[in-house]
Amino acid sequence: MKTVNEMLNSPLKTSGITATLTGLCAALLLLAASAVGQAADPLPLPLWPEGAPLGNGQTETNTARITVHHPEYPNGTAIVICPGGGYGGLVTGAEGHGIARWLNGQGITGVVLEYRLPKGRYLVPLLDAQRAIRTTRAQSKAWNLKPNRIGIMGFSAGGHLAATAGTHFDAGDAAATDPIQRINCRPDFMILVYPVISMGTNTHGGSRANLLGVNPPPALVKLFSNELQITQRTPPAFLTHAKDDTVVTPDNSRNFLAALQAKGIPSQYLELPSGGHGLNGYKGPMWDSWQTNALKWMKQEKLTAEN
């Protein structure tokens, strides 16, 4: 079976994609750039103004977008945020815009990704996550970011997407007519909160069915089981999971951590004593604990220093 990157490198059958940065998207990016340092209202930006790729050479009209939350005093770090929802919906409040506002308080730019739901089209969410990373990195100068401090964060099935982006990436296509597609899409770090990691034994059944379809072939299951896709190029990761999570077993985080450490990838896992899936409704001491520890880890890894 082809690797994910081989599938994604299929040529797109579009003719006007080079207009991406000269039409509506360019205007919106410039407007967003002008708002940096003013703590302005977040501005939604379309990811694929001229049609979104399906990974098979075809495109579709879509609603995939990012919403950029700029801090008043940016420290140069940005995080693309992937909300959960079992690949069947998006929890954009508590696991999206709420997280971006919290990050803004730490000087971090929060980029909320509203990715397309796959409905069995397993490459579609990854294409959107990669595009969000490329777009954020492309805007580093305008948004007061450091291009080597662009991370990704995900919750539940969004954690699977974030981990997939962290294990399936490329350096960009130098020959692409769309300048965004020339940009490296490797995230510089991952923060994974009660994530789905595997599509195998420990998976979340609904997430797997929505992403891969019913009864996917073993090769596809392996390809999207991210604990099996780690290399020495996989970025550092912080993971957290409640011990009593019965929706997405913490074995997902435990196995990912073990695989990361086997490759010598800087990584940390915070296993919380309680909270279940969603950590008591996104509030309380368990919720506060992962946030506090994630920030400590980022500081330790020199991902938030101003210089």
VMD Tcl script that draws the C-alpha trace (Angstrom):
set ca {
  {0.00 0.00 0.00}
  {1.20 3.53 -0.76}
  {2.34 5.76 2.08}
  {0.09 8.66 3.02}
  {2.51 11.14 1.43}
  {2.52 9.20 -1.85}
  {-1.27 9.36 -1.88}
  {-1.26 13.07 -1.13}
  {1.24 13.85 -3.88}
  {-1.19 12.88 -6.64}
  {-1.59 15.85 -9.04}
  {-4.68 17.99 -8.53}
  {-7.01 18.50 -11.45}
  {-7.50 22.21 -10.95}
  {-6.63 25.14 -13.13}
  {-7.02 28.21 -10.96}
  {-5.33 27.29 -7.72}
  {-2.55 29.82 -8.22}
  {-5.15 32.49 -7.58}
  {-5.40 31.35 -3.97}
  {-3.21 34.13 -2.65}
  {-4.34 36.77 -5.10}
  {-8.08 36.64 -4.47}
  {-10.22 36.45 -1.39}
  {-7.71 34.47 0.65}
  {-4.97 37.03 0.09}
  {-7.23 39.84 1.19}
  {-8.24 37.99 4.33}
  {-4.65 37.08 5.19}
  {-3.60 40.70 4.86}
  {-6.50 41.78 7.03}
  {-5.53 39.22 9.63}
  {-1.92 40.36 9.52}
  {-2.93 43.95 10.13}
  {-4.73 42.88 13.30}
  {-1.64 41.38 14.94}
  {-0.72 43.14 18.16}
  {-4.18 44.68 18.46}
  {-5.91 41.69 20.11}
  {-8.61 42.03 17.45}
  {-11.57 39.70 17.05}
  {-10.47 36.41 15.50}
  {-10.82 36.21 11.75}
  {-11.90 33.04 9.92}
  {-9.92 32.22 6.79}
  {-10.83 29.68 4.11}
  {-8.23 26.94 3.72}
  {-9.03 26.05 0.12}
  {-10.73 29.01 -1.62}
  {-10.60 27.33 -5.03}
  {-11.58 23.79 -4.07}
  {-10.29 21.31 -1.54}
  {-8.36 18.21 -2.62}
  {-9.67 14.74 -1.84}
  {-6.27 13.09 -2.16}
  {-7.16 11.31 -5.41}
  {-6.56 14.14 -7.88}
  {-10.10 15.48 -7.48}
  {-11.39 18.51 -5.56}
  {-14.62 19.54 -3.88}
  {-16.24 22.72 -2.65}
  {-15.93 22.85 1.10}
  {-16.20 24.78 4.34}
  {-12.77 23.94 5.78}
  {-11.32 26.99 7.49}
  {-9.03 28.25 10.20}
  {-9.85 30.94 12.73}
  {-6.78 32.79 13.93}
  {-6.76 34.09 17.50}
  {-3.89 36.56 17.90}
  {-2.56 37.34 21.39}
  {-1.97 40.92 22.38}
  {1.68 40.13 23.09}
  {2.78 37.24 20.85}
  {5.80 35.21 21.93}
  {6.38 33.70 18.48}
  {4.69 30.34 19.04}
  {1.52 29.19 17.26}
  {-0.58 26.06 17.70}
  {-3.04 24.63 15.20}
  {-5.94 23.29 17.27}
  {-7.90 20.21 16.12}
  {-11.20 19.82 17.99}
  {-12.59 16.37 18.68}
  {-15.94 14.92 17.71}
  {-15.28 11.33 16.62}
  {-14.63 12.41 13.00}
  {-18.40 12.89 12.84}
  {-18.64 16.41 14.25}
  {-16.47 19.18 15.69}
  {-16.43 20.39 19.31}
  {-15.22 23.84 18.33}
  {-16.18 25.56 21.60}
  {-14.36 23.95 24.53}
  {-11.85 22.11 22.33}
  {-11.35 24.92 19.84}
  {-11.96 28.60 20.46}
  {-11.85 28.19 24.23}
  {-8.39 26.66 23.94}
  {-7.26 29.43 21.59}
  {-8.30 32.07 24.11}
  {-6.39 30.26 26.85}
  {-3.31 30.08 24.63}
  {-3.61 33.78 23.85}
  {-3.25 34.47 27.56}
  {0.14 32.74 27.36}
  {1.25 34.78 24.33}
  {0.59 31.87 21.94}
  {-1.29 32.32 18.67}
  {-4.21 29.88 18.52}
  {-5.30 28.63 15.08}
  {-8.60 26.75 15.31}
  {-8.97 24.25 12.47}
  {-12.45 23.35 11.29}
  {-11.45 20.37 9.18}
  {-13.68 18.52 6.76}
  {-15.39 15.43 8.14}
  {-14.11 12.37 6.31}
  {-17.17 10.12 5.82}
  {-14.70 7.39 4.90}
  {-12.49 9.70 2.79}
  {-9.54 9.06 5.04}
  {-7.09 11.57 3.52}
  {-9.38 14.59 3.78}
  {-8.82 15.65 7.44}
  {-5.05 15.20 7.11}
  {-4.95 17.37 4.00}
  {-6.72 20.12 5.95}
  {-4.36 19.80 8.94}
  {-1.32 19.94 6.68}
  {-2.74 22.97 4.89}
  {-3.37 24.73 8.22}
  {0.25 24.17 9.26}
  {1.56 25.35 5.88}
  {-0.64 28.45 5.98}
  {0.41 29.35 9.52}
  {4.09 28.88 8.70}
  {3.71 30.90 5.49}
  {2.33 33.79 7.56}
  {5.09 33.67 10.18}
  {6.41 37.14 9.46}
  {3.00 38.81 9.20}
  {1.73 37.13 12.36}
  {4.92 37.65 14.42}
  {5.67 33.93 14.58}
  {8.83 31.86 14.50}
  {8.50 29.35 11.65}
  {10.20 26.66 13.75}
  {7.64 27.00 16.56}
  {4.44 25.93 14.81}
  {2.81 23.13 16.79}
  {-0.39 21.13 16.63}
  {-2.82 20.18 19.38}
  {-5.76 17.80 19.26}
  {-8.49 16.38 21.45}
  {-9.95 12.87 21.16}
  {-10.40 12.21 17.41}
  {-8.77 15.60 16.87}
  {-5.85 14.13 18.78}
  {-5.70 11.36 16.20}
  {-5.62 13.98 13.46}
  {-2.87 15.91 15.25}
  {-0.85 12.72 15.74}
  {-1.41 11.82 12.08}
  {-0.08 15.23 11.03}
  {2.91 14.59 13.30}
  {3.69 11.23 11.70}
  {2.75 11.93 8.05}
  {4.27 15.13 6.69}
  {6.44 16.45 3.88}
  {8.83 19.29 3.14}
  {6.46 20.88 0.62}
  {6.36 20.65 -3.15}
  {8.90 23.09 -4.62}
  {7.23 22.78 -8.03}
  {3.70 23.58 -6.80}
  {1.95 26.52 -8.46}
  {0.22 27.29 -5.16}
  {2.86 28.94 -2.93}
  {1.27 27.57 0.25}
  {1.86 24.02 -0.97}
  {5.60 24.73 -1.24}
  {5.81 25.09 2.54}
  {6.91 22.38 4.97}
  {3.95 20.88 6.87}
  {5.84 19.12 9.68}
  {4.58 20.39 13.04}
  {7.38 21.35 15.42}
  {5.62 19.73 18.38}
  {2.40 17.94 19.33}
  {0.07 18.29 22.33}
  {-2.39 15.40 22.44}
  {-5.26 15.47 24.93}
  {-7.14 12.18 25.56}
  {-6.26 11.28 21.96}
  {-7.32 8.44 19.74}
  {-3.98 7.15 18.45}
  {-4.59 3.68 17.08}
  {-7.01 2.40 14.49}
  {-6.38 -1.14 15.79}
  {-7.35 -2.91 18.98}
  {-7.43 0.16 21.22}
  {-9.25 2.46 18.84}
  {-12.49 4.37 19.31}
  {-14.95 2.51 17.10}
  {-16.91 5.53 15.91}
  {-13.80 7.49 14.97}
  {-12.41 4.55 13.03}
  {-15.65 3.93 11.14}
  {-16.03 7.61 10.24}
  {-12.42 7.92 9.08}
  {-11.72 4.58 7.39}
  {-15.19 3.19 6.73}
  {-16.63 -0.13 7.80}
  {-14.21 -3.09 7.69}
  {-11.15 -1.22 6.38}
  {-8.29 -3.34 5.01}
  {-5.48 -4.17 7.47}
  {-2.95 -2.09 5.54}
  {-5.11 1.02 5.96}
  {-5.62 0.31 9.65}
  {-1.85 0.08 10.09}
  {-1.22 3.24 8.08}
  {-3.46 5.30 10.38}
  {-2.34 3.64 13.62}
  {0.06 6.39 14.55}
  {1.95 4.44 17.19}
  {3.24 2.35 14.26}
  {4.28 5.34 12.13}
  {6.89 7.03 14.34}
  {10.33 7.78 12.92}
  {13.30 9.77 14.15}
  {11.76 12.79 12.39}
  {8.57 12.66 14.46}
  {8.28 15.88 16.51}
  {8.31 16.05 20.32}
  {5.02 15.38 22.06}
  {3.12 16.02 25.29}
  {0.24 13.64 25.99}
  {-2.41 13.52 28.68}
  {-5.21 11.09 29.45}
  {-7.44 10.25 32.40}
  {-6.86 6.82 33.89}
  {-10.63 6.23 34.00}
  {-11.38 7.21 30.38}
  {-13.74 4.50 29.13}
  {-14.48 6.17 25.78}
  {-10.91 6.32 24.48}
  {-8.68 4.02 26.50}
  {-5.49 5.60 27.89}
  {-3.58 2.74 26.25}
  {-3.65 4.99 23.17}
  {-1.44 7.55 24.93}
  {0.65 4.94 26.74}
  {1.50 3.08 23.54}
  {2.28 6.26 21.63}
  {4.59 7.39 24.41}
  {6.41 4.05 24.41}
  {6.89 4.22 20.65}
  {8.15 7.81 20.83}
  {10.63 6.99 23.55}
  {11.83 3.90 21.69}
  {12.90 6.30 18.90}
  {14.42 8.81 21.31}
  {11.77 11.48 20.63}
  {11.41 13.99 23.51}
  {8.03 13.22 25.03}
  {6.05 13.39 28.25}
  {2.85 11.72 29.38}
  {0.62 13.01 32.17}
  {-1.84 10.34 33.32}
  {-4.58 11.93 35.38}
  {-6.24 9.96 38.20}
  {-9.79 10.83 37.17}
  {-11.92 12.94 34.87}
  {-13.00 10.46 32.22}
  {-13.24 11.49 28.60}
  {-13.46 15.28 28.41}
  {-12.01 15.68 31.91}
  {-15.18 16.44 33.82}
  {-16.66 18.65 31.13}
  {-13.54 20.73 30.42}
  {-13.27 22.18 33.92}
  {-11.94 21.48 37.37}
  {-8.58 20.30 38.76}
  {-7.90 17.64 36.10}
  {-8.51 20.11 33.28}
  {-6.34 22.70 35.02}
  {-3.61 20.12 35.61}
  {-3.06 19.19 31.97}
  {-2.94 22.84 30.96}
  {-0.43 23.72 33.66}
  {1.77 20.74 32.82}
  {1.57 21.30 29.07}
  {2.81 24.87 29.54}
  {5.64 23.64 31.77}
  {6.63 21.10 29.13}
  {6.59 23.72 26.38}
  {8.80 25.99 28.46}
  {11.15 23.09 29.20}
  {11.40 22.34 25.47}
  {12.04 26.06 24.75}
  {8.88 26.34 22.69}
  {7.52 29.51 24.26}
  {10.56 31.68 25.05}
  {10.50 35.03 23.32}
  {14.00 34.52 21.96}
}
mol new
graphics top color blue
foreach p $ca { graphics top sphere $p radius 0.5 }
foreach p [lrange $ca 0 end-1] q [lrange $ca 1 end] { graphics top cylinder $p $q radius 0.2 }
display resetview
